[in-house]
Amino acid sequence: MISPSVLSVLATRGIGELRVLSDIPEIVVAVFRILTHLGSPYTLFAMISILYLFGRRGLLVRRRAAFILAIEIAAIAITVGLKHLFALPRPPVSYRSGFGFPSGHAIGTTVFWGAAALLTERWQWWRRVALAGGVIIIVAASRVIIGVHYVVDVFAGIAVGVALLALIIMTVGSGLEMGGNMSALVRPTHTDVTAMFGVAAILTISSIMIAPNEIAVLLGTGMAATGATIWHKYGRTFGAIRVPITLRAVIIGGICITIGFTALITTVIMSTTVYVAQFETMINPISIASYAIATGSLAAVIILASPSITARII
């Protein structure tokens, strides 16, 4: 449990940013409402899925894309667990509901763009890190500017993301390897990817104990557990498949990814307060939890098998 004195301090964590926000032109706020989607879970998972589908040497091989997918699932579990553990509200001007500390967008953005900078092999490594840092700053700033987080929330989110990324790389991955100015700084093995999915599964299950009604961790549990199984058995096969970047491949692969995302998004939408009564009736006697975990498993199968499905059809 968090100390009541700590919670009391964090509950009044604003540093005057709300007064500054009132003077920002609406056009600027509108721009940052768009930029904030660079850290949206949907955007991040879409980009990971595309990088995984067309994984190739010289940018991001499929094994490393799968590693990022597993890390991002773990990040969601950490985010949900911390939000419910602290249970601190968003700023009073926020149009979003739910808890505000720490910022989930800041955590997810730091983990995704940070991992991408370490794992890719395009440009010098310091340029990749600088680009990732720039995107992280933009997303973090956007969360404050559009009024859904305090400054403290996004700083905490970035700190959590950096700590999570460092811990994972040093314990689950192979650690930092300075193999050259243009090379990847982290090179996870097949076993590392399987282990990362396993860690993500443990974290999502732990978060369920803290927030049993959060659909995101239920979906994540299904994705992580199934991801570990599928990758352990078929990861080397999937990694060896070459999917050409052609219009036909983009269409077929896009359909696969869309099906997986539709299942996930539909479950999220139908689990909201508006639909929950109808949702429970529709899937009765299966509980929402079981349905969400099964949906996450299905999405993991479709996304991880998308290179094989696409290569067979084209």
VENPE-V262408 format. One record per residue. RES is the residue in three letters. PHI is phi in whole degrees, 0 to 359 (999 if undefined). OMEGA is omega as a letter, one per 20 degrees, with the letter a starting at -180 (NA if undefined). D_CENTER is the distance of its C-alpha to the mean C-alpha in whole Angstrom. Layout:
RES | PHI | OMEGA | D_CENTER
RES | PHI | OMEGA | D_CENTER
//
This chain:
MET | 999 | r | 26
ILE | 279 | r | 25
SER | 301 | r | 29
PRO | 303 | r | 30
SER | 292 | r | 31
VAL | 294 | r | 28
LEU | 297 | r | 26
SER | 296 | r | 29
VAL | 293 | a | 29
LEU | 292 | a | 25
ALA | 296 | r | 26
THR | 249 | a | 28
ARG | 279 | r | 26
GLY | 297 | a | 26
ILE | 240 | r | 28
GLY | 96 | a | 30
GLU | 294 | a | 27
LEU | 294 | r | 28
ARG | 292 | r | 31
VAL | 291 | a | 30
LEU | 299 | a | 28
SER | 295 | a | 31
ASP | 263 | a | 32
ILE | 282 | r | 30
PRO | 302 | a | 31
GLU | 299 | r | 29
ILE | 296 | r | 28
VAL | 293 | r | 26
VAL | 299 | a | 24
ALA | 297 | r | 24
VAL | 297 | a | 23
PHE | 286 | r | 20
ARG | 295 | r | 19
ILE | 281 | a | 18
LEU | 297 | a | 17
THR | 296 | r | 14
HIS | 288 | r | 12
LEU | 296 | r | 11
GLY | 247 | r | 9
SER | 293 | r | 8
PRO | 304 | r | 5
TYR | 294 | r | 8
THR | 296 | a | 9
LEU | 296 | r | 6
PHE | 292 | r | 6
ALA | 296 | r | 10
MET | 295 | r | 10
ILE | 299 | a | 9
SER | 297 | r | 11
ILE | 292 | r | 14
LEU | 298 | r | 14
TYR | 292 | a | 14
LEU | 301 | a | 17
PHE | 257 | a | 19
GLY | 308 | a | 18
ARG | 203 | r | 21
ARG | 293 | a | 23
GLY | 94 | r | 24
LEU | 225 | r | 20
LEU | 209 | r | 17
VAL | 293 | a | 19
ARG | 300 | r | 17
ARG | 298 | a | 17
ARG | 287 | r | 15
ALA | 295 | r | 12
ALA | 295 | r | 12
PHE | 297 | r | 12
ILE | 295 | r | 9
LEU | 302 | r | 7
ALA | 296 | r | 9
ILE | 296 | a | 7
GLU | 294 | r | 4
ILE | 297 | r | 6
ALA | 298 | a | 8
ALA | 297 | r | 6
ILE | 297 | r | 6
ALA | 298 | r | 9
ILE | 298 | a | 10
THR | 301 | a | 10
VAL | 298 | a | 12
GLY | 299 | a | 14
LEU | 291 | r | 15
LYS | 301 | a | 15
HIS | 283 | r | 18
LEU | 291 | r | 19
PHE | 276 | r | 20
ALA | 51 | a | 21
LEU | 259 | a | 21
PRO | 287 | r | 22
ARG | 282 | r | 21
PRO | 301 | a | 23
PRO | 299 | r | 26
VAL | 272 | a | 26
SER | 293 | r | 22
TYR | 269 | r | 22
ARG | 262 | r | 19
SER | 265 | r | 19
GLY | 91 | a | 18
PHE | 279 | a | 18
GLY | 249 | a | 17
PHE | 239 | i | 17
PRO | 276 | a | 15
SER | 286 | r | 13
GLY | 293 | r | 9
HIS | 298 | r | 9
ALA | 295 | r | 10
ILE | 295 | a | 8
GLY | 298 | r | 5
THR | 295 | r | 8
THR | 298 | a | 10
VAL | 292 | a | 8
PHE | 293 | a | 7
TRP | 291 | r | 10
GLY | 294 | r | 12
ALA | 296 | r | 11
ALA | 299 | r | 12
ALA | 296 | a | 15
LEU | 279 | a | 16
LEU | 260 | a | 16
THR | 277 | a | 18
GLU | 233 | r | 21
ARG | 249 | a | 22
TRP | 69 | r | 24
GLN | 292 | a | 25
TRP | 300 | a | 22
TRP | 290 | r | 23
ARG | 291 | r | 23
ARG | 296 | r | 19
VAL | 295 | r | 18
ALA | 296 | r | 20
LEU | 297 | r | 18
ALA | 299 | r | 15
GLY | 298 | r | 17
GLY | 297 | r | 18
VAL | 295 | r | 15
ILE | 300 | r | 13
ILE | 296 | a | 17
ILE | 298 | a | 17
VAL | 295 | r | 14
ALA | 299 | r | 15
ALA | 296 | a | 19
SER | 297 | a | 18
ARG | 294 | r | 16
VAL | 282 | a | 20
ILE | 297 | r | 22
ILE | 275 | r | 21
GLY | 84 | a | 22
VAL | 262 | r | 19
HIS | 214 | r | 18
TYR | 277 | r | 21
VAL | 301 | r | 21
VAL | 301 | a | 21
ASP | 299 | a | 17
VAL | 285 | r | 16
PHE | 296 | r | 18
ALA | 296 | r | 17
GLY | 298 | r | 13
ILE | 297 | r | 13
ALA | 298 | r | 16
VAL | 296 | r | 13
GLY | 298 | r | 11
VAL | 295 | a | 14
ALA | 297 | r | 15
LEU | 296 | a | 12
LEU | 297 | a | 12
ALA | 295 | a | 16
LEU | 297 | a | 17
ILE | 295 | a | 15
ILE | 296 | a | 16
MET | 277 | a | 20
THR | 249 | a | 20
VAL | 270 | a | 18
GLY | 277 | a | 18
SER | 265 | a | 21
GLY | 83 | a | 21
LEU | 283 | r | 22
GLU | 228 | r | 24
MET | 275 | a | 26
GLY | 273 | a | 28
GLY | 156 | a | 28
ASN | 297 | a | 28
MET | 259 | a | 26
SER | 273 | r | 24
ALA | 291 | a | 21
LEU | 269 | r | 21
VAL | 226 | a | 19
ARG | 229 | a | 20
PRO | 293 | r | 18
THR | 273 | r | 21
HIS | 303 | a | 21
THR | 295 | r | 21
ASP | 300 | a | 18
VAL | 295 | r | 16
THR | 301 | r | 17
ALA | 297 | a | 17
MET | 293 | r | 14
PHE | 297 | r | 13
GLY | 296 | r | 16
VAL | 298 | r | 15
ALA | 299 | r | 11
ALA | 297 | r | 14
ILE | 297 | a | 16
LEU | 293 | r | 13
THR | 293 | r | 12
ILE | 296 | r | 16
SER | 297 | r | 17
SER | 292 | r | 15
ILE | 299 | r | 17
MET | 295 | r | 20
ILE | 274 | a | 19
ALA | 227 | a | 18
PRO | 295 | a | 19
ASN | 261 | a | 19
GLU | 279 | a | 15
ILE | 294 | a | 14
ALA | 298 | a | 10
VAL | 284 | r | 11
LEU | 292 | r | 14
LEU | 298 | a | 12
GLY | 296 | r | 10
THR | 299 | r | 13
GLY | 297 | a | 15
MET | 294 | a | 12
ALA | 291 | a | 12
ALA | 296 | r | 16
THR | 291 | r | 17
GLY | 301 | r | 15
ALA | 298 | a | 17
THR | 292 | a | 20
ILE | 295 | a | 19
TRP | 293 | r | 18
HIS | 301 | a | 21
LYS | 272 | a | 24
TYR | 240 | a | 23
GLY | 303 | r | 21
ARG | 295 | r | 23
THR | 293 | r | 25
PHE | 297 | a | 22
GLY | 294 | a | 21
ALA | 273 | a | 25
ILE | 285 | r | 25
ARG | 255 | r | 25
VAL | 253 | a | 24
PRO | 291 | r | 26
ILE | 273 | r | 25
THR | 238 | a | 27
LEU | 300 | a | 27
ARG | 296 | r | 28
ALA | 294 | r | 25
VAL | 298 | a | 23
ILE | 293 | a | 24
ILE | 296 | r | 24
GLY | 296 | r | 20
GLY | 297 | r | 19
ILE | 296 | r | 21
CYS | 300 | a | 19
ILE | 296 | a | 16
THR | 297 | r | 17
ILE | 299 | r | 18
GLY | 298 | a | 15
PHE | 289 | r | 13
THR | 299 | r | 16
ALA | 298 | a | 17
LEU | 293 | a | 13
ILE | 294 | r | 14
THR | 300 | r | 18
THR | 295 | r | 17
VAL | 298 | a | 15
ILE | 297 | a | 18
MET | 286 | r | 20
SER | 267 | r | 19
THR | 289 | a | 20
THR | 303 | a | 23
VAL | 295 | a | 25
TYR | 255 | a | 25
VAL | 301 | a | 24
ALA | 296 | r | 28
GLN | 294 | a | 28
PHE | 298 | a | 25
GLU | 297 | r | 27
THR | 292 | a | 30
MET | 297 | a | 29
ILE | 261 | r | 27
ASN | 303 | j | 30
PRO | 267 | r | 31
ILE | 282 | a | 27
SER | 285 | r | 25
ILE | 301 | a | 22
ALA | 299 | r | 20
SER | 297 | a | 22
TYR | 296 | a | 21
ALA | 295 | r | 17
ILE | 297 | r | 17
ALA | 295 | r | 19
THR | 295 | r | 17
GLY | 299 | r | 14
SER | 297 | r | 16
LEU | 298 | r | 18
ALA | 298 | r | 14
ALA | 297 | r | 14
VAL | 299 | a | 17
ILE | 296 | a | 17
ILE | 293 | a | 14
LEU | 291 | a | 16
ALA | 270 | a | 19
SER | 303 | r | 19
PRO | 297 | r | 21
SER | 293 | r | 24
ILE | 298 | a | 24
THR | 296 | a | 24
ALA | 296 | r | 26
ARG | 292 | a | 29
ILE | 283 | a | 29
ILE | 281 | NA | 30
//
